[in-house]
Amino acid sequence: MLSALHRRKRIGFLMVLPLLLLFIGLTVYPFAYMIYMSFHRYTLASWEKPEFIGFENYKEIFQDRTARSSVKFTILLLAVACPLEIVLGIGIAFLLRDFFGEKVFRSTLLIPMMVPPVVAGIAWKMLFNFEFGPINYFLSLLGIGKVSWLGTQFFAQLGIILIDVWQWTPFVFLVIYAGLQSIPRDVVEASLVDGASGWSALRYIELPLLKPLIWVVLIIRLIDILKIFDLVYMVTFGGPGSATHSYSFYIYKVGISFGWDIGYASALSVILLIVVSLLTNLLIRFLRLREVLGL
């Protein structure tokens, strides 16, 4: 009996082994190698072997102006784009819930989310074109001068924020809308019969029931914004100057595009991984604490 059980376990392990080796080869090994390279000086343009330099790459991050600029822009995206997407997504979900023709509007709203970010970046770059872009054309019809959307720091950063909000608000809307459909209507109707206003039912019944979904959406969007790369690459390529360098884009520039400095890019990547992991865990722990306290 015991030997038969061991045989089954051995067979099960052998069946899982190929997938385990693939996971180690594609995930664990590159991750470990990235950490290893972060303590070395190594560039792809050099034939020299990696040179161990300890924490020098990490020290350089705190002295690097472009790295600090990329952190500031990424924080700006987190502080502006993410709250806008959450608020707009929730608002649109509530507005369309009992709206006539909601299926048509719902399908239309999901289009931006289905467009690949690379395609969205190319389309918006043409819309923002200074000479021939439709946005500046319509502004001229209103008597407003042309705006250099991609040529000034303020408008370039505003443009990236607008594109991100345009593309990912539908994701928030979809999740919250699905959550609204799962809320029993008789609970809300009973509160209205008892004298509660529509705003009170929304504030004290529906929104509390949607809180877990809102937190999940918030965590997903925070992680996505911390990793944002494709929009920056396609629309501004980090310009003007380093005004729209996201942190992920700066890692690409250091490691692949210009510097080919694999050691420094690895250190930057490790810092990003630590920040994403800490932020996600803190949010999850905060959510659990709220549940325990009943907040």
PAROLO-312302 format. One record per residue (C-alpha): residue number from 1; x, y, z; residue in one letter. Coordinates in steps of 0.05 Angstrom, whole numbers. Each point is the difference from the previous one (the first is absolute). Example, Ala and Ser with C-alpha at 12.3 -4.5 7.8 and 13.67 -1.06 7.14 Angstrom:
2
     i       xx       yy       zz   aa
     1      246      -90      156    A
     2       27       69      -13    S
//
This chain:
295
     i       xx       yy       zz   aa
     1        0        0        0    M
     2       55       48       20    L
     3       43      -17      -61    S
     4      -60       11      -46    A
     5      -10       69       31    L
     6       74       17      -10    H
     7       -5      -24      -71    R
     8      -59       45      -14    R
     9       37       60       30    K
    10       61      -16      -42    R
    11      -41       -5      -63    I
    12      -35       66       16    G
    13       67       34       13    F
    14       28      -26      -66    L
    15      -61       26      -37    M
    16        8       70       31    V
    17       76        0       -8    L
    18        2       27      -73    P
    19      -44       58       19    L
    20       41       13       62    L
    21       65        1      -40    L
    22      -32       47      -51    L
    23      -22       46       56    F
    24       70        0       30    I
    25       32       12      -68    G
    26      -46       57      -20    L
    27      -13       34       67    T
    28       45      -20       58    V
    29       67       -1      -38    Y
    30       -9       68      -36    P
    31      -23       31       66    F
    32       60      -28       38    A
    33       47       21      -56    Y
    34      -29       71        0    M
    35       15        6       75    I
    36       70      -28      -13    Y
    37       14       50      -56    M
    38      -24       58       42    S
    39       64       -7       42    F
    40       45        1      -62    H
    41       24       50      -51    R
    42      -16      -28      -69    Y
    43      -19       31      -66    T
    44      -20      -35      -64    L
    45       46       47      -39    A
    46       61      -28       36    S
    47       35      -67       -7    W
    48       22        2       72    E
    49      -27      -49       51    K
    50      -48       25       54    P
    51       38       36       55    E
    52      -26       -6       71    F
    53      -11       70       30    I
    54      -46      -14       59    G
    55      -54       52       11    F
    56       30       52      -46    E
    57      -57       -7      -50    N
    58      -51       11       55    Y
    59       37       62       26    K
    60        1       28      -70    E
    61      -76       -3       -4    I
    62       -6       52       56    F
    63       49       46      -36    Q
    64      -31       -7      -69    D
    65      -42       61      -20    R
    66      -36      -37      -55    T
    67      -18      -57       47    A
    68      -29       51       49    R
    69      -38       33      -57    S
    70      -29      -66      -22    S
    71      -22      -15       72    V
    72      -34       68        5    K
    73      -38      -11      -66    F
    74      -21      -70       21    T
    75      -26       28       67    I
    76      -37       53      -39    L
    77      -35      -54      -40    L
    78      -17      -38       63    L
    79      -27       63       34    A
    80      -41       26      -59    V
    81      -17      -54      -50    A
    82      -18      -56       49    C
    83      -50       41       42    P
    84      -32       28      -63    L
    85       -9      -69      -29    E
    86      -31      -27       65    I
    87      -48       59        8    V
    88      -20        3      -74    L
    89       -8      -76       -5    G
    90      -45       -3       62    I
    91      -40       61      -23    G
    92      -12      -28      -70    I
    93      -19      -68       28    A
    94      -54       31       44    F
    95      -25       46      -55    L
    96       -7      -56      -52    L
    97      -31      -51       47    R
    98      -72       19      -15    D
    99       14       42      -62    F
   100      -40      -10      -64    F
   101       44      -34      -52    G
   102       52      -20       52    E
   103       23      -60      -42    K
   104       20       45      -58    V
   105       36       49       45    F
   106       33      -56       39    R
   107       28      -31      -63    S
   108       24       68      -25    T
   109       34       16       66    L
   110       40      -64       -2    L
   111       33       16      -67    I
   112       59       40       29    P
   113       18      -57       47    M
   114        2      -49      -59    M
   115       47       43      -41    V
   116       73      -23        9    P
   117       40       54       36    P
   118       49        5      -59    V
   119      -57       14      -48    V
   120      -31       49       49    A
   121       67       36        6    G
   122        8        7      -75    I
   123      -72       26       -8    A
   124        7       51       56    W
   125       68       23      -25    K
   126      -34       17      -66    M
   127      -57       35       37    L
   128       51       42       39    F
   129       40       20      -62    N
   130       15       74        3    F
   131      -10       17      -74    E
   132      -51      -50      -25    F
   133      -31      -30       63    G
   134      -77        1        5    P
   135        3       26       72    I
   136       38       64      -20    N
   137      -46        7      -61    Y
   138      -62        1       43    F
   139       33       48       49    L
   140       15       47      -58    S
   141      -74       -2      -19    L
   142      -15       25       70    L
   143       50       56       -7    G
   144       51      -33       45    I
   145       73       -2      -21    G
   146       35      -65      -16    K
   147       27      -39       60    V
   148       67      -35       -2    S
   149      -27      -63       33    W
   150       63      -40       -5    L
   151       50       58        1    G
   152      -10       28       70    T
   153        7      -35       67    Q
   154      -69       17       27    F
   155      -40      -19      -62    F
   156       42      -63      -14    A
   157      -12      -25       71    Q
   158      -74       19       -5    L
   159       -4      -37      -66    G
   160       27      -65       30    I
   161      -49        7       58    I
   162      -59       12      -46    L
   163       17      -61      -43    I
   164        7      -45       60    D
   165      -66       24       29    V
   166      -34       -8      -68    W
   167       25      -71       -8    Q
   168       -8      -29       70    W
   169      -62       34       28    T
   170      -41      -52      -39    P
   171       35      -55       40    F
   172      -22       31       66    V
   173      -69       10      -29    F
   174       -5      -73      -22    L
   175       19      -28       69    V
   176      -44       47       39    I
   177      -59       -9      -48    Y
   178        6      -76        8    A
   179        1       10       76    G
   180      -63       43       -4    L
   181      -36      -55      -38    Q
   182       15      -49       57    S
   183      -30       45       54    I
   184      -71      -24       17    P
   185      -49       52      -24    R
   186      -50      -18       55    D
   187       49       25       53    V
   188        5       68      -33    V
   189      -75        3      -13    E
   190      -15      -18       72    A
   191       43       58       24    S
   192      -36       47      -47    L
   193      -67      -25       27    V
   194       24       13       71    D
   195       12       73      -19    G
   196       73        1      -21    A
   197       17       47      -57    S
   198       36      -25      -63    G
   199       65       33       24    W
   200       -6      -33       69    S
   201      -11      -69      -32    A
   202       61       11      -45    L
   203       44       25       57    R
   204      -19      -48       56    Y
   205      -20      -63      -39    I
   206       28       -4      -70    E
   207       69       32        9    L
   208       17      -41       62    P
   209      -19      -64      -37    L
   210       45       22      -58    L
   211       60       17       44    K
   212       37      -67      -11    P
   213       -6        9      -75    L
   214       23       73        4    I
   215       62      -22       40    W
   216       16      -54      -50    V
   217       -6       49      -59    V
   218       43       50       38    L
   219       56      -51       12    I
   220       -1      -23      -73    I
   221        2       71      -27    R
   222       56       20       48    L
   223       43      -58      -24    I
   224      -16       15      -73    D
   225       19       74        7    I
   226       65      -17       35    L
   227       17      -43      -60    K
   228      -25       48      -54    I
   229       46       -1      -60    F
   230      -35       -9      -67    D
   231      -39       66        0    L
   232       62       40       18    V
   233       41      -36      -53    Y
   234      -50       11      -56    M
   235      -25       70       16    V
   236       58       41       28    T
   237       60      -47        6    F
   238       11       32       68    G
   239        3       71      -27    G
   240        5       57        0    P
   241       66      -11       35    G
   242      -17      -49       56    S
   243      -68       31       16    A
   244      -40      -64      -15    T
   245       51      -52       19    H
   246      -38      -52       39    S
   247       43      -44       45    Y
   248      -10      -61      -45    S
   249       18       40      -62    F
   250       63       24       33    Y
   251       20      -72       15    I
   252       -9      -15      -74    Y
   253       42       61      -20    K
   254       57      -18       48    V
   255        1      -74      -16    G
   256      -20       -6      -73    I
   257      -10       65      -39    S
   258       61       44       15    F
   259       43      -21       59    G
   260        1      -76       -8    W
   261       19        2       74    D
   262      -28      -67       23    I
   263       26        7       71    G
   264      -31       67       13    Y
   265      -65      -19      -35    A
   266       -4      -63       43    S
   267        8       42       63    A
   268      -56       47      -24    L
   269      -44      -62      -14    S
   270       13      -28       70    V
   271      -22       66       31    I
   272      -63        0      -42    L
   273      -16      -72       21    L
   274       10       17       73    I
   275      -45       61       -5    V
   276      -55      -38      -36    V
   277        3      -57       50    S
   278        0       45       61    L
   279      -57       44      -26    L
   280      -43      -60      -19    T
   281       11      -34       67    N
   282      -14       63       39    L
   283      -65       11      -37    L
   284      -21      -72       11    I
   285       17        3       74    R
   286      -37       66        6    F
   287      -61      -31      -33    L
   288        2      -59       48    R
   289        7       47       59    L
   290      -61       38      -22    R
   291      -39      -65       -5    E
   292       22      -21       70    V
   293      -19       68       29    L
   294      -65        1      -40    G
   295       16       66      -34    L
//
